[in-house]
């Protein structure tokens, strides 16, 4: 690869979004001198850094290929990707704008995001242990491959957020807004307290020791989740699916069920299926359909259930 051609492309994409060499270097955790060497053609990023560069600069990875159009002939990035310089604006016009913030590979441990508005933020490969998002509006944000242990999302708006392969051990979601939120995570010890979960998807999530207290579940899917030992006592479940999840020793004492399905993970003869016998429904209230489906499994004690 011609280092001078690559360097010219880096410089062109950087300038197109009004980013300085120092700002780019800061996001990559390298020196501004290193960025200068790239742009002068004296050295070249490694393949991992190319991936991060493409993400930060808002270009496709193929942009850096020698076979793509030369820097002189390339079409500039779309206007939506160009970062405009900060100008004085009246409060109304400013409130209507939402800048997309990319915090890829950033070390944000113990950072304070309390009360901020950050729509469609991107936290990729970031360190967020102990970070404070209390009261923040994080609508549409992506949390991917991060350490978010002990982070606080209390009172945060997490509508349309996606948590992927995230360690949320001991993270707090007290009174959080969880609407169409998807969580594919490890969350042992995470706390969901006084929260309403609407159309939320837990996918292949490790939820052992996760605390759910005084929550309402509406349209929630638990798919291939490990829920062993979790207590859902006294909580409400409407249009909820427990699809092929491990439910050993799960407690639903005094819970309320309407249109809830339980799909066993394996066949009737499998040990994991038989473990459903350990689920406790004592004092629960459920509609006829939910009751009939559970009773049809033939292995769950429903003798202390009230059918409505």
C-alpha positions as CSV (number, residue, x, y, z in Angstrom):
1,X,0.0,0.0,0.0
2,X,1.3,3.5,-0.9
3,X,1.7,5.3,2.4
4,X,1.5,8.8,0.8
5,X,-1.9,7.9,-0.8
6,X,-3.2,6.5,2.4
7,X,-1.9,9.5,4.3
8,X,-3.7,11.9,1.9
9,X,-7.0,10.1,2.4
10,X,-6.7,10.2,6.2
11,X,-6.0,14.0,6.0
12,X,-8.9,14.6,3.6
13,X,-11.5,12.7,5.7
14,X,-10.2,14.3,8.9
15,X,-10.5,17.9,7.5
16,X,-13.9,17.1,6.0
17,X,-15.4,16.7,9.5
18,X,-13.4,19.7,10.9
19,X,-11.3,17.6,13.2
20,X,-7.8,18.5,14.1
21,X,-4.9,16.1,14.2
22,X,-4.8,16.4,18.0
23,X,-8.5,15.6,18.3
24,X,-8.1,12.5,16.1
25,X,-5.1,11.4,18.1
26,X,-7.0,11.8,21.3
27,X,-9.8,9.5,20.1
28,X,-7.2,6.9,19.1
29,X,-5.1,7.2,22.2
30,X,-2.0,8.0,20.3
31,X,0.1,11.2,19.8
32,X,-0.7,14.0,17.4
33,X,2.8,13.4,15.9
34,X,1.8,9.9,14.9
35,X,-1.2,11.2,13.0
36,X,1.1,13.7,11.3
37,X,3.4,11.0,10.2
38,X,0.5,9.0,8.7
39,X,-0.7,12.0,6.8
40,X,2.8,12.8,5.5
41,X,3.2,9.2,4.3
42,X,6.0,8.4,6.7
43,X,4.2,5.6,8.4
44,X,0.8,3.8,8.3
45,X,-1.8,2.6,10.9
46,X,-2.1,-1.1,11.6
47,X,-5.3,-3.0,10.5
48,X,-7.0,-2.6,13.9
49,X,-6.4,1.1,13.9
50,X,-7.8,1.3,10.3
51,X,-11.1,-0.1,11.6
52,X,-11.3,2.5,14.3
53,X,-10.3,5.3,11.9
54,X,-13.1,4.4,9.5
55,X,-15.6,4.6,12.4
56,X,-14.3,7.9,13.8
57,X,-14.0,9.6,10.4
58,X,-17.4,8.3,9.1
59,X,-16.0,6.5,6.1
60,X,-16.2,2.9,4.8
61,X,-13.1,0.8,5.4
62,X,-12.7,0.4,1.6
63,X,-12.1,4.2,1.5
64,X,-8.4,3.5,2.5
65,X,-7.9,1.1,-0.4
66,X,-5.5,2.1,-3.1
67,X,-8.1,0.9,-5.6
68,X,-10.7,3.3,-4.4
69,X,-11.0,6.7,-6.1
70,X,-8.0,9.0,-5.4
71,X,-8.3,11.6,-2.7
72,X,-8.5,14.4,-5.3
73,X,-11.5,12.8,-7.1
74,X,-13.5,11.4,-4.1
75,X,-16.9,12.7,-3.3
76,X,-16.9,14.5,0.0
77,X,-18.7,12.8,2.9
78,X,-22.4,13.4,3.1
79,X,-23.4,16.6,4.9
80,X,-24.8,14.6,7.8
81,X,-21.3,13.4,8.6
82,X,-19.6,16.8,8.4
83,X,-18.9,18.3,11.8
84,X,-19.7,22.0,11.6
85,X,-17.8,24.5,13.7
86,X,-19.5,25.7,16.8
87,X,-21.5,28.8,16.2
88,X,-23.7,31.0,18.4
89,X,-27.3,29.9,18.0
90,X,-30.6,30.7,19.5
91,X,-31.9,28.2,22.1
92,X,-34.7,26.9,20.0
93,X,-32.6,26.0,17.0
94,X,-29.9,24.5,19.2
95,X,-32.4,22.3,21.0
96,X,-33.6,20.8,17.7
97,X,-30.1,19.5,16.8
98,X,-28.6,16.2,18.1
99,X,-25.0,15.5,17.4
100,X,-24.0,11.9,17.2
101,X,-21.2,11.2,19.6
102,X,-18.8,8.3,19.1
103,X,-16.9,7.2,22.3
104,X,-15.2,4.1,20.7
105,X,-12.4,2.6,22.8
106,X,-12.6,5.4,25.3
107,X,-11.6,4.9,29.0
108,X,-14.6,6.4,30.7
109,X,-14.3,4.6,34.1
110,X,-16.1,6.6,36.8
111,X,-17.1,9.3,34.3
112,X,-20.0,11.5,35.2
113,X,-22.7,11.6,32.5
114,X,-25.5,12.4,35.0
115,X,-28.4,14.3,33.4
116,X,-26.8,14.6,29.9
117,X,-28.7,14.2,26.6
118,X,-26.9,11.8,24.3
119,X,-29.0,10.3,21.5
120,X,-27.4,7.5,19.4
121,X,-24.2,7.6,21.3
122,X,-21.7,4.8,20.5
123,X,-19.8,3.2,23.3
124,X,-17.8,0.5,21.6
125,X,-15.0,-1.4,23.4
126,X,-15.2,1.3,26.1
127,X,-14.5,1.1,29.8
128,X,-17.5,2.4,31.8
129,X,-17.0,0.7,35.1
130,X,-18.6,2.9,37.8
131,X,-19.8,5.5,35.3
132,X,-22.8,7.6,36.3
133,X,-25.6,7.9,33.8
134,X,-28.3,8.8,36.4
135,X,-31.1,10.8,34.8
136,X,-29.5,10.9,31.4
137,X,-31.4,10.6,28.1
138,X,-29.5,8.0,26.1
139,X,-32.2,7.2,23.5
140,X,-30.9,5.0,20.7
141,X,-27.4,4.5,22.1
142,X,-25.2,1.5,21.6
143,X,-23.2,-0.2,24.4
144,X,-21.0,-2.8,22.8
145,X,-18.3,-5.1,24.3
146,X,-17.8,-2.9,27.4
147,X,-17.1,-3.2,31.1
148,X,-20.0,-1.4,32.8
149,X,-19.8,-3.0,36.2
150,X,-21.3,-0.9,39.0
151,X,-22.4,1.8,36.5
152,X,-25.6,3.7,37.4
153,X,-28.5,4.0,34.9
154,X,-30.9,5.1,37.6
155,X,-33.8,7.3,36.1
156,X,-32.1,7.1,32.7
157,X,-34.0,7.0,29.4
158,X,-32.8,3.8,27.7
159,X,-35.4,3.7,24.9
160,X,-34.2,1.9,21.8
161,X,-30.7,1.3,23.4
162,X,-28.7,-1.9,22.7
163,X,-26.4,-3.6,25.2
164,X,-24.3,-6.2,23.5
165,X,-21.8,-8.6,25.3
166,X,-21.8,-6.2,28.2
167,X,-20.6,-6.9,31.7
168,X,-23.3,-5.1,33.8
169,X,-22.5,-6.9,37.1
170,X,-23.8,-4.8,40.0
171,X,-25.1,-2.1,37.6
172,X,-28.2,-0.2,38.8
173,X,-31.3,0.4,36.7
174,X,-33.6,1.9,39.4
175,X,-36.6,3.6,37.8
176,X,-35.0,3.4,34.4
177,X,-37.1,3.8,31.2
178,X,-36.6,0.6,29.3
179,X,-38.6,0.6,26.0
180,X,-37.6,-1.5,23.1
181,X,-34.2,-2.0,24.8
182,X,-32.2,-5.1,24.0
183,X,-29.7,-6.6,26.3
184,X,-27.4,-9.4,25.4
185,X,-25.2,-9.3,28.5
186,X,-23.6,-10.7,31.5
187,X,-25.4,-9.1,34.4
188,X,-24.8,-11.0,37.6
189,X,-25.9,-8.8,40.4
190,X,-27.4,-6.1,38.2
191,X,-30.4,-4.4,39.9
192,X,-33.7,-3.5,38.1
193,X,-35.8,-1.8,40.8
194,X,-39.1,0.1,40.3
195,X,-38.7,-0.1,36.5
196,X,-41.2,-0.7,33.8
197,X,-39.9,-2.9,31.0
198,X,-41.8,-2.5,27.7
199,X,-40.9,-4.6,24.6
200,X,-37.5,-5.3,26.1
201,X,-35.5,-8.2,24.8
202,X,-33.0,-10.2,27.0
203,X,-31.1,-12.4,24.5
204,X,-28.6,-15.0,25.7
205,X,-28.2,-13.0,28.9
206,X,-26.6,-14.3,32.1
207,X,-29.0,-13.0,34.7
208,X,-28.0,-15.2,37.6
209,X,-28.1,-13.1,40.9
210,X,-29.8,-10.2,39.0
211,X,-32.3,-8.4,41.2
212,X,-35.7,-7.6,39.9
213,X,-37.9,-5.7,42.4
214,X,-41.3,-4.0,42.0
215,X,-41.0,-4.2,38.2
216,X,-43.6,-4.5,35.5
217,X,-42.8,-6.6,32.4
218,X,-44.9,-5.8,29.3
219,X,-44.0,-7.5,26.0
220,X,-40.6,-8.7,27.4
221,X,-38.8,-11.6,25.8
222,X,-36.3,-13.7,27.8
223,X,-34.6,-15.8,25.0
224,X,-31.9,-18.4,25.9
225,X,-31.3,-16.6,29.2
226,X,-29.8,-18.0,32.4
227,X,-32.3,-17.1,35.1
228,X,-31.4,-19.7,37.6
229,X,-32.3,-18.6,41.1
230,X,-33.8,-15.3,40.1
231,X,-36.8,-14.0,42.3
232,X,-39.7,-12.3,40.5
233,X,-42.0,-12.3,43.5
234,X,-45.0,-10.0,43.4
235,X,-44.3,-8.6,39.9
236,X,-46.5,-8.3,36.9
237,X,-46.0,-10.1,33.5
238,X,-48.1,-9.3,30.5
239,X,-47.4,-10.7,27.0
240,X,-44.0,-12.1,28.2
241,X,-42.1,-15.0,26.7
242,X,-39.6,-17.2,28.6
243,X,-38.2,-18.9,25.5
244,X,-35.8,-21.8,26.1
245,X,-34.3,-20.1,29.2
246,X,-32.9,-21.9,32.3
247,X,-35.5,-21.4,35.1
248,X,-34.1,-23.6,37.8
249,X,-35.3,-22.5,41.3
250,X,-36.9,-19.3,39.9
251,X,-39.5,-17.8,42.2
252,X,-42.8,-16.2,41.0
253,X,-44.5,-16.1,44.4
254,X,-47.6,-13.8,44.3
255,X,-46.8,-12.7,40.8
256,X,-49.5,-11.8,38.2
257,X,-49.5,-13.4,34.7
258,X,-51.5,-12.5,31.6
259,X,-50.6,-14.2,28.3
260,X,-47.3,-15.5,29.4
261,X,-45.5,-18.4,27.6
262,X,-42.9,-20.8,28.9
263,X,-41.0,-22.8,26.3
264,X,-38.8,-25.4,27.8
265,X,-35.2,-25.4,26.6
266,X,-35.0,-29.1,25.6
267,X,-37.2,-32.2,25.4
268,X,-39.3,-33.7,28.2
269,X,-36.7,-36.3,29.0
270,X,-33.8,-33.8,29.4
271,X,-32.6,-33.0,32.8
272,X,-32.8,-29.2,32.1
273,X,-36.5,-29.6,31.2
274,X,-37.2,-31.5,34.4
275,X,-35.5,-28.7,36.3
276,X,-38.7,-26.7,35.6
277,X,-40.2,-28.6,38.5
278,X,-38.2,-26.4,40.8
279,X,-40.1,-23.2,39.7
280,X,-42.3,-21.7,42.4
281,X,-45.7,-20.2,41.5
282,X,-47.2,-20.2,45.0
283,X,-49.7,-17.4,45.5
284,X,-49.5,-16.4,41.8
285,X,-52.5,-15.2,39.8
286,X,-52.8,-16.0,36.1
287,X,-55.2,-16.1,33.2
288,X,-56.6,-19.4,32.0
289,X,-54.4,-19.7,28.9
290,X,-51.2,-19.3,30.8
291,X,-52.4,-21.7,33.4
292,X,-53.5,-24.4,30.9
293,X,-50.1,-24.2,29.0
294,X,-48.2,-24.6,32.3
295,X,-50.4,-27.4,33.5
296,X,-50.0,-29.2,30.2
297,X,-46.3,-29.6,30.9
298,X,-47.4,-31.9,33.7
299,X,-44.4,-31.3,36.0
300,X,-45.0,-27.9,37.6
301,X,-46.9,-27.5,40.9
302,X,-49.8,-25.1,40.3
303,X,-51.8,-26.1,43.4
304,X,-51.5,-22.7,45.0
305,X,-52.3,-20.7,41.8
306,X,-55.4,-18.5,41.4
307,X,-56.9,-18.6,37.9
308,X,-58.7,-15.5,36.6
